[in-house]
Amino acid sequence: MDQEILNRLQAQDELLQKIYTSGEKTRKYFMWTLIASVVVVIFPLLGLAFVIPTFLTTLGGVGINGL
């Protein structure tokens, strides 16, 4: 009976290790997905925050000088 319990505990330990490994892989996947989302969405928005005022100043300057 003791051997059966030890075998079951060992099997559960192996399953828990697999679950932990899978959870860590999923966590890393979500982390890299978040980083990619920031790079693809947030950085261009920050870039536009600097480009749009410059573009509007250029357009405004041309319009005023043209009159």
N, C-alpha and C positions, 0 to 999 in steps of 0.2 A: 504494500500500500504506500509506503514511504517513497519508493522508487516512482510510482505513478504520479504522486504529487510533485516530486522533483522534476519529472519530465514535463508536466503541465506548466510548472513555474518557468522552466527553461523556454518552452514554446511561447509563453506569454512575454517573456523578456525579449525574445527575438522579434515578436510582433511589435512590441513597444518601441524597440530600436528602429524598426522600419517606419513606423508612424512618425517618430521624431525626425528621421532623415527626410521623409516626405514633407513634413511641416517646415523644416528649414529650407528646403528647395523652393517651396511655395512662397515663403517669406522673402527670399532673395529675388524671386521672380517679380513679386509685387513691388519690391524696392526699385528694381531696374525699370519697371513699367512707370513708376512715379517719376524717376529721374528722366526718362525719355519724354514723358508728358510735359515736364517742366521745360526741357530743352526745346520741344517743338511748339509749345503754346506760350509760355511765359516770356522767354527770351525775345521772340519776335515782337511781342507786345511792348516790352521795355525798349526795344530798338525803335519801334514806331513812335514812342513817346518823345524821342529825340529827333526823329526824322520829320515828323509832321509839322512841328513849329518852324523848322528850317525851310521846309517846302512852302508853307504859308507865307513866311517872310519873303521868300523869293518871288512868289506870285504877287504878293502885295506890292513889292518894290517895282516890279515890271508894270503893274497896272497904274500906279501913281505916276511913274515917269512917262508912261505912254500918253497921259492926258496932257 
